[in-house]
Amino acid sequence: MSSPKARRRQRSTRVVSASALVVIAAVVVLGAVLSASQVFLSVAAVLALALGAAAARIIYSELVSTRRDAAADRARQAQAYRVIAEERSAEHQQFATAMRSRIDAAERAATQLEVAVVASQGRAAEAMRKVNGEARRADLAEAEGVRLTAALDESEERAAEAIVRVAELEQENDVLHSENDVLRAEIDAHTSWHPQARHA
């Protein structure tokens, strides 16, 4: 395949050749008119017609070649755009799959934390019931005051730890919900951007 510079040089040669043929025809006709010879004028007319036809043929072939090259260039551009569009579509699919897996993992973690929070709340309620029971038994059995006081202190400590753990789990749950919302916003933003890029 010839280079663009070689094609431009060839086209310039064609245009110059066609122009030269037209100029030669004009000079011949002008010479015939000035000579006032009927025979020479007829020969000049036929020669000018032939030279004009040759020049028109050269220009026509130049036009056809230019259109063919332009069509080939447009086809190459369309192919390149198609490849780019396919790459962008594949990248978008990979991004959406990765974001979906991250969202699923975050939702699973949030579900597990919610289950842990509910279990901790149940344990805290049970601990509080035990504290109340121990307090009632302490009121009823003052003779066992030392032992019941120790048991009461231990139960209160477990209740306090359970309450602290519930608060920590609730805070972690809130953080995971926030991250989940951010990931969903990123998915929505990327999905709404991609069709516009594809139409472009």
C-alpha positions in Angstrom: 0.0 0.0 0.0 1.4 3.4 -1.0 2.1 6.0 1.6 -0.1 9.2 1.9 2.8 11.3 0.6 3.2 9.2 -2.5 -0.6 9.4 -3.1 -0.5 13.2 -2.7 2.4 13.5 -5.1 0.6 11.3 -7.6 -2.6 13.4 -7.3 -0.6 16.6 -7.7 0.9 15.2 -10.9 -2.5 14.2 -12.2 -3.9 17.7 -11.5 -0.9 19.4 -13.1 -1.2 17.1 -16.1 -4.9 17.9 -16.6 -4.1 21.6 -16.3 -1.3 21.3 -18.8 -3.6 19.6 -21.3 -6.2 22.4 -20.9 -3.5 25.0 -21.4 -2.1 23.2 -24.5 -5.7 23.0 -25.9 -6.2 26.8 -25.3 -2.9 27.6 -26.9 -3.6 25.5 -30.0 -7.1 27.0 -30.4 -5.7 30.5 -29.9 -3.0 29.8 -32.6 -5.7 28.4 -35.0 -7.8 31.5 -34.5 -4.9 33.8 -35.1 -3.8 31.9 -38.2 -7.3 32.2 -39.7 -6.9 28.9 -41.5 -10.1 26.9 -41.7 -8.2 23.5 -41.8 -5.9 24.5 -38.9 -8.9 25.7 -36.9 -10.8 22.4 -37.5 -7.7 20.4 -36.5 -7.3 22.6 -33.4 -10.9 22.2 -32.4 -10.6 18.4 -32.7 -7.3 18.4 -30.8 -8.8 20.8 -28.1 -11.8 18.4 -27.7 -9.5 15.4 -27.3 -7.2 17.2 -24.8 -10.3 18.5 -22.8 -11.7 15.0 -22.7 -8.4 13.6 -21.5 -8.1 16.3 -18.8 -11.7 15.6 -17.7 -10.9 11.8 -17.5 -7.8 12.6 -15.4 -9.8 14.8 -13.0 -12.6 12.2 -12.9 -10.1 9.4 -12.0 -8.6 11.8 -9.3 -12.1 12.4 -7.9 -12.9 8.7 -7.8 -9.6 7.9 -6.1 -10.1 10.7 -3.5 -13.6 9.4 -2.7 -12.4 5.8 -2.5 -9.6 6.9 -0.1 -12.0 8.9 2.0 -14.4 5.9 2.2 -11.5 3.7 3.3 -10.5 6.2 5.9 -14.0 6.4 7.3 -14.2 2.6 7.4 -10.9 2.5 9.4 -12.2 5.2 11.8 -15.5 3.3 12.3 -13.6 0.1 13.0 -11.4 1.9 15.5 -14.4 3.4 17.2 -16.1 0.0 17.3 -13.0 -1.5 19.0 -12.9 1.4 21.5 -16.7 1.0 22.3 -16.2 -2.8 22.8 -13.3 -2.1 25.2 -15.3 0.5 27.1 -18.2 -1.9 27.4 -16.0 -4.7 28.7 -14.4 -2.3 31.2 -17.9 -1.2 32.4 -19.0 -4.8 32.7 -15.9 -5.6 34.8 -16.4 -2.5 37.0 -20.1 -3.3 37.5 -19.3 -6.9 38.4 -16.6 -5.8 40.9 -18.9 -3.2 42.5 -21.7 -5.7 42.7 -19.5 -8.2 44.5 -18.3 -5.5 46.9 -21.9 -4.5 47.6 -22.9 -8.1 48.2 -20.0 -8.6 50.6 -20.9 -5.4 52.5 -24.6 -6.5 52.7 -23.6 -9.9 54.0 -21.3 -8.3 56.6 -24.1 -5.9 57.6 -26.6 -8.8 57.9 -24.1 -10.7 60.1 -23.6 -7.6 62.3 -27.4 -7.2 62.6 -27.6 -10.8 63.8 -24.8 -10.2 66.2 -26.5 -7.1 67.5 -29.8 -8.9 68.1 -28.0 -11.7 69.9 -26.1 -9.2 72.0 -29.3 -7.4 72.9 -30.8 -10.7 73.9 -27.8 -11.5 76.0 -28.0 -8.0 77.6 -31.7 -8.5 78.4 -31.0 -11.9 79.9 -28.1 -10.4 81.9 -30.5 -7.6 83.1 -33.1 -10.2 84.1 -30.4 -12.1 86.0 -29.3 -8.9 87.7 -32.9 -8.2 88.8 -33.3 -11.8 89.9 -30.1 -11.6 91.9 -31.3 -8.3 93.5 -34.6 -9.9 94.5 -32.9 -12.9 95.9 -30.5 -10.6 97.8 -33.5 -8.8 99.4 -35.0 -12.1 100.4 -31.9 -13.8 101.6 -29.8 -11.3 103.6 -28.0 -14.2 105.2 -26.3 -15.0 102.0 -25.4 -11.3 101.4 -21.7 -11.7 100.7 -22.2 -14.4 98.1 -25.1 -12.6 96.5 -23.3 -9.3 96.5 -20.3 -10.9 94.6 -22.8 -12.5 92.1 -24.6 -9.2 91.7 -21.3 -7.4 91.0 -20.3 -10.0 88.4 -23.7 -9.9 86.7 -23.6 -6.1 86.5 -20.1 -6.2 85.0 -21.3 -8.7 82.4 -24.3 -6.5 81.7 -22.1 -3.4 81.3 -19.8 -5.3 78.9 -22.8 -6.5 76.9 -24.1 -3.0 76.7 -20.7 -1.7 75.5 -20.5 -4.5 73.0 -24.0 -3.7 71.7 -23.0 -0.1 71.2 -19.9 -1.1 69.4 -21.8 -3.5 67.1 -24.4 -0.8 66.3 -21.7 1.7 65.4 -20.0 -0.9 63.1 -23.4 -1.6 61.6 -23.9 2.1 60.9 -20.4 2.4 59.3 -21.2 -0.6 57.0 -24.5 0.9 56.0 -22.7 4.2 55.1 -20.2 2.3 53.0 -23.0 0.4 51.3 -24.7 3.6 50.3 -21.5 5.1 48.9 -20.9 1.9 46.8 -24.5 2.1 45.5 -24.0 5.7 44.5 -20.8 4.9 42.6 -22.6 2.1 40.7 -25.5 4.4 39.8 -23.1 7.2 38.7 -21.0 4.9 36.6 -24.1 3.2 35.0 -25.6 6.6 34.1 -22.3 7.8 32.6 -21.6 4.8 30.4 -24.6 5.0 28.0 -23.8 8.6 27.3 -20.2 7.6 26.5 -21.5 4.9 24.2 -23.8 7.2 22.3 -21.0 9.6 21.9 
